Amino acid sequence: MAASAVGTIAFVLAWAGSSVPSAWRDESATVSAATRSLPQLLDLVGEVDAVHAVYYLLMHGWFEVVGVHDWSLRLPGAAAVGLAVGATVVLGTRLATLRTGVLAGVVLAANPQALWSATEARSYAWLLLLSVTLAGVLLRALTGGRRRWWVAFAVLTALTVGMFVYQALVVLALGVAVLIQPVWRRSWRRFALAASAGVLAAAPVALVGVSQRAQVDWLPRIGLQTLDDVAVNQWVAGNQWSAAPVWLPYVLAAVCWALVVLAVVRARRGVPATRPEDPPRPPDGRLATLCLPWLVVPTLVLVGISLVVPAYFDRYVIASVPAFALLVGAGLASLRPWLAGVLVVVLVACAVPTYLAQRAPESKGTDWHAVSVELDERARPGDGVLFVDRPDGAQRANRAVLRLYPDRTSGLVDVALTTSAERLGSFQDDLVAPTELGPRVASLDRLWVVVDRPYAQGAGSADRAAVDDLGLVGTLVYDGTLDELWLYERP
């Protein structure tokens, strides 16, 4: 009952306002991949983004049922966050007490990283859910010993690693926990067999993903920023574009880490009575034994690899956030109720500004949603549309408006398109240059032009000039933060 209640509240918080922010490049990739036919999707992941193939398949099924809309784009992520919070309550209760489980669930529900993942049409929220579910199933297998739980663990391992290859590090971390705990160590062989079966089942996806490693050449090298990421950002920062005060994550992280240390100390020494009528609790290290490797191992391995070749990025270890929440919850549960309540209020208060900033219209660095609304309200069926943006699409590629908001743009003629990305088996459409558009717009009376302002003012000035030479008269209709929308009509 408690898990359902806390999970439902978390879902409502996660979904509220999640459709407000304009989508960005990575979410455009999700929509582009997931709205293709299955053969087209398989062709795509054979060339790029194989590490996201399972997630794209999941979203393909979702979009087949409900279509691509503002609300449907991020609803699965919000649902995954709610389920992850409920599962955290269950796991914390089984490892310690109901109070610990509920507090851990509340901590995760208010965690900026978890709440941010609900605003991303990517796999991050699902990694939260899969990691805590995997840990819960492992605990059942270790304590119940029935074969079906080990089979379930193997299947979940395959799904988890298939969803994102770095999830194999969560499996490794759980293996470390099994080895550390003497009672669990008796089941080491069963764990190794089930984990190996799951990883091997996901190996084809992982191997193809490794062969496509060039697509993450942008990953930064280890430096001073890594210290900030490891200590703060990967746990509580919430959003790299957030307009929230920059000092808030540090306050939040400091309080949380103090509670983590308290949880570990109390796991070794026991918990004194928090109320006169309650007896003290003897040492019980199961929660700390499970969560500490889960907390540390993925980050430690990725940072270690990154000393040789870049592999670490703060978002890539989001699957460890439930372990963080469980330890923080255990620390809170060891305090007197009034003090725990005060600290929960502090944690929530520190998270609120980031939560609100995450749900601002341009929190992801684009204004494509606003552009699509303008087109929906002003354009007529059969009008042409042209996008003046970076030709390689590496940064902002405002053509994504067409895929992300089909309800508002489906009646427009894409005048520059020659071959779609779906037919090419890539994420980039084949387009004619702006200087060659004359014959394509000759029969049009109205042409909408979406201009990436930073590009048009710099390297794209020639493209912008080519549009002005089409013989149409332009009127600025929308002057956004990053994009302009112009209507060109015949004089």
N, C-alpha and C positions, 0 to 999 in steps of 0.2 A: 504493500500500500504506500509506504513512504517513498519507495523508489519510483513508483508511478507518479506520485504527486510532484516530487522534485524534478523528475524528468519532464513532466508536462509543463511545469513552470519554465524550465530551461528552454524547451522548444518554443514557447510563446515569446520569451525574451530574444531568442536567436532569430526567429522569423520576423519579429516586429521591425519594420523599417529596412529589412534586408534587400528589398527590391528597389529602394530609393537610389542607391549609388549607381552611376553609370557603369556599365560593364567595361572591362579593359581587355588587353591583348590576349592574355592567357584564357580568359573566359570565351573570347571569340574562337580560340582554338578548340575548346570543348564543344561549342555549338557547331562549328564547321565539321568536326570529326563525327559527332554523335548524330547529326542529321543526314549522313550519307547512307546509302544502301550498305548492307553487310559486306558484299564483295568490295565496294569502294573503301569501306573502313579497313578491311584487311589489307588492301593494297597500300593504304596510307601508313598504317603502323608497321608495315614491312619496310618502309623507308624512313619514318620519323615517328617519335613519340610512342614507341612500343612499350615503354615503362608505364604509360597511361592507358594501355589497350583495354584492360579489364574495366577501368572506370568509364571509358568511352562506350563500351558495350552496355554497361549499366544505364548510362544516360541515353543511349540510343533507344533502349526499351522504354524509358520514361517519356522521351519526346515523341515516340511513336504513339503513345497513349494520349498525352495531353497537349502536345505541340510546344513550340517555343514562345513563351510569354514572359513578361516581367516577373510574374509571381512564380512561374514554373521553373525558371532558371536556377533559383537558389533554394527552393523549397526542400529538395532532397538533402542539401547540406544542413539546413536547420533541423530537419527530422533526425539526421544522424547525430547532431549535437545533443538533442533531447534524449535519444536512446543511449548515447554514451554516458550522459549524466546519470540516467537511471541505472545503467549497468555498474557505474562507479559506486552508487549507493549500495547495491547488492554486494559487490566485491568487498567494500569496506566493512560492511556488516558481517560478512563471513570471516574476514580476517581478524576483526576486532569486535566492535560493538555496533549496535544500531546508531548510537550517537556519532560514532566515528564515521560510519557510512553516510549519514545524512549531511554531516558537516563537510565531508569530502565532496559530496555531490553539489552542495551549495558553492563550495570553492570553485569547482570546475564550471558550474553554471555562470559564475561571475568572472571567470578567467578571460582576459582580453583576447588571448590567442584562440581559445575555443569559440568565443563570440565572433571573432573575425572570420574564422573558417566557415561560419554559417553564411557569410556574405560573399563567399567565393564559389563560383561554379567550377570547382576543382575537387580533387580527391581528399583534401586535408581533413575535412570533418569526418569522412569515412575512415581515415587512418586512426583518428581518435576512437571511433566506435570499434573498429576491428581489433585494435590493440588491447582495449580493456576487456572485450569479449574473449579474446584469446587467453588473456590471463585468468579470467573467470572459469573458462572451460578447463584450463590446465589445473586450476585448484580443485575442481570437481574430480578430474581424473586422478590427481594425487591422493585425494582423501577418500574417494569412492572406489577407485581401482577397477571399475568396470570397463570392459573393452570398448563399449560404444563411446565413452568419453574420450578415449585415446583416438578413436577413428574421427570423432568430431574435431579433436585438436588438429589432426593431420589435415583434414579438409579445410579448416579455418586458416591453418598455416599456408596452405596453397593459395587460398583466396587473398590472404593478407599480403603475401610476398608478390603475388600477381598484380595486386592493386598498386604496389609501389615497391621496387626491389629493395630499397633501404629498410623495409620492414623486416627483412631477414635479421637485422641487428636487434630487433625486439625479441625475436625467437632466440637469438644467441643470449640476450640478457636474461630471459626466462630460464634458459639452460644453466646459466651461472647461479641463479637463485636455487634451482633444484640441487645443484652440487653443494651449495653452502648449507642448506637446511638438512640436518642429519636424517630426519624422518622422511623427507622427500627424496633424499639421495637413494633410498632403496628402489625407487622407481626410475632411476636414471636410464636404464636400458630401454624401458618403454618410451620414455621421453625422447631419447635419441632416435629410436625407430620411427615414431610418429612425426617428429620434426623433420627428419631426413626425407621421409615420404612426401611430406608437404612441400618442402623446398624443391625436391626433384620434380614434383608435378608442375611447379611454377618455373622451373629452369628454362624452358623454351622462351618464355616471355623475357626473363632476365637476360638470357644470352643475346637475344636480338637487341634488347635495350643497351647492353654493354657495347655492342657493335656500332651503336648510334651515338656514342659518347661525345662526338664532336658538337652535338647540338647544345651541350652545356659547357662549352669553352668559355662562357662568360663568367663562370663561377670564380669568385675572388680568391686570391691566395691568403694564407694565414697571416694575420697581422694584429695590430692592437685592437682593431674593430672586432676581431674574433673574441677577445676577452669580454667585451661588452655584450656580444651576441650570446655567448655561453652562460654568462652570469645573469643576464637580464632579458634580452630581447626574445630569445627562443621560448621563454616561459611566460612573459607577461606584457610584452610591448604591444602586441595586438595589430598594428598596422603601420607599415613603413611610410605611408602617406598621411598618417593621422595628424590632425591639427591640434590634438590634445597637448597640454603642457608637457615639455620634454622631461621634466623631473619626476612626473608621476610614476612611470614604470620603475624608477629606482627606489622610491618609497615602498611601492607594492612588493618589489622583489626583496627588499630588506626585511620586511615583515614576514614574508613567506619563507625565506631561507632561515630566519630565526625559529620559526615554527617547525621546519623540517629538522633542524638540529635538535630541537626539543623532543620531537617524536622519536628520533634515533636514540637519544639518551634515555628516554622513558621506556623504550623497548628493551633496553639492557637492564635498567634498574627497577622497573615496575612503575605503576601509576599510583600516587597517593590518592586518598579519598578526596573527591571534589565537593562532597556534601557530607555533613555529620552522619547521616543515616546510611551512607554507602561504605562498604569495606574497601580497603586499598586493593588494587589489582596487581598480581604478581607479574614478573617479566614475561612478555609474550612477543617474540621477535618475528613472528610470521609476516606481518605487514611490512616491516622494515626489510626483512630478508627478500621478499618478493619485489618491493618497490625500489630499493636502492640500486640494484643492477639495472633494472628497467629505466631508472632515472639517468644513470651514469654511462652505461656501456655504449649505447648508440652514439652519443656525442663524443665519447673518448675515442672510439674507433674511427669516426669520420674525421675528427681533428688530426688523429695520427696519420691517416691516409693522406690528408691534405698537406702534411709536411713534405710529401713527395709530389703529389698531383692534386689539384683542387677538387674536393669532393664535398666539403661542408657548406651548408647554407642553413640559416636559422630555422626556416620553415620545414626543412627536411627531417627534423627530429620532433615534430609536433606530436608524434605517437607516444612520446614520453611524458606529455603534459598530464595525463591521468595519474601517472605515478607521483608526479609533483603534487597534484591535488590530494591524493590519498595521504601522503606524508604530512601535508599542511593540515588536512582534516584530523589526522591522528594527533598532531601537536595541539590543535584547538581542543580536542576532546579530553586531553590530559589536564586542561586548565579548569579553574572554577567557572561555573556557568556564566556568571556575570562578566568575567573577563573575556571568556570566549565570545560572548555576544558583542562586547565592545570591539573586539578585533575583527569579527565578521563585518560589522558596520564599517570599520576602517577600510577593509579590503574592498567592500562593495563601493564605498565612496570614492576610492582611488580608481576604480574601474569605470565609473559612470562617464567621466569626460571622454575617455577613449571610446567607449561604447557609442556615445552620441556622434563623435567625430567619424567613426567607421561608417556611419549611416548617413553622412552628408552626401549631397548629389555628386560631388566631384572628388570624393575621398579616394578614388582609385586612379586619379590623374587623367581622366578623360571627361569630355562633356558630350559623348555620343548619344546618350539618352535624350538630352535636350535637343540635339539636332534632329533626332528621329521624331520627336513631338512636333517640332516646327514643320517638318516635311509632311507629317500626317495631317496637320491642320491646314496647310497652305497649298500643298501640291495637288494636281489633278491627275487622274489616271491617264497614262500615256505620256506624261512629262518625262523628259530625259533627266538623268542624274549623273554627275561626274565628281570624282574625288581627286583633289590635288593633294597628294601626300607623298611620303617617302617611297621611292620605287621598290625598295627591297622589303618594305613592310617590317623592318627590324624593330622599330620603336613604337609607332602609334597606329599606322595603317588605318585611317578612318573609314576605309571601305567596309570595315567590320560592322558598320551601321546596318548594312543590308542583311547580314546573317543574324545579328543579335536582335533586331527588331523587325522581323518580317511582317508583323501585323500592320506596321505603319509605312512600309516601303515596297510592298509586293507589287503595287500598280505602276511603279516607275520603270523606265527603260534605262538599263545600265549601258551607256553609250560607249564606254571604253573597253568593255569586255570582249575578248576574242575566244578564249578557252577557259572554262571554269576550273577552279582548284580541284573540284571533285573528279573531273575527267583527267586532270594531270597527275592525280595521286599525290598532291602536296597541299600546303596551306596557302599558297599564293596563286591568284588568278593570273592568266596571261592577258596583258592589256596593250592597247595601242598607245603610242605616245601622244601627248596633248597636241603636238604639232601636226598630227595626222588625223585629227578628229573632224575636219571640215565636212567630208562626205557623210559622216555618220550623224551629224546634227542638221544637215541641210533640210530635212523634212520636218524638223521640230520647231514649234513656235515658242516653247518654253524649255529652258534648261536650268536645273538646279545644280549649283556647284558648291561642294563642301571643301573648304580650304583649310588645310593644316597651317595655321598662321606662322609658327616658327619656321617651318620648312619653306613656305612661300616667301618669307622675308629673307631667307638665306639662299641655300643651294637650289631651291625650287623656284626662284624668281623667273627663270625662263619659261617654266611650265605655266606659271601664273600669267605671264605675258601672252603665251600662246592662246590661252582661253579668251583673253581680251581681244584677240585678233580674229575671233570666229565670226564677227559681224553682228553680234548681239549686244544689246545694251544691258549692263548689269546694275542691279540694285541690292544693296546690303540689307538682308532680312533679319539675320541673327548674328550678333557680335558676341560670341562666347569667350570664355577664358582661354580656350585652346584652339577652337575652330570658328570659322566664319561660314555662314550660309548665304549664298548669293543667288538671286533669281535673274537669269539672263533671258531677255525677250527680244523678239524682232522689232525694230523701230517702226 
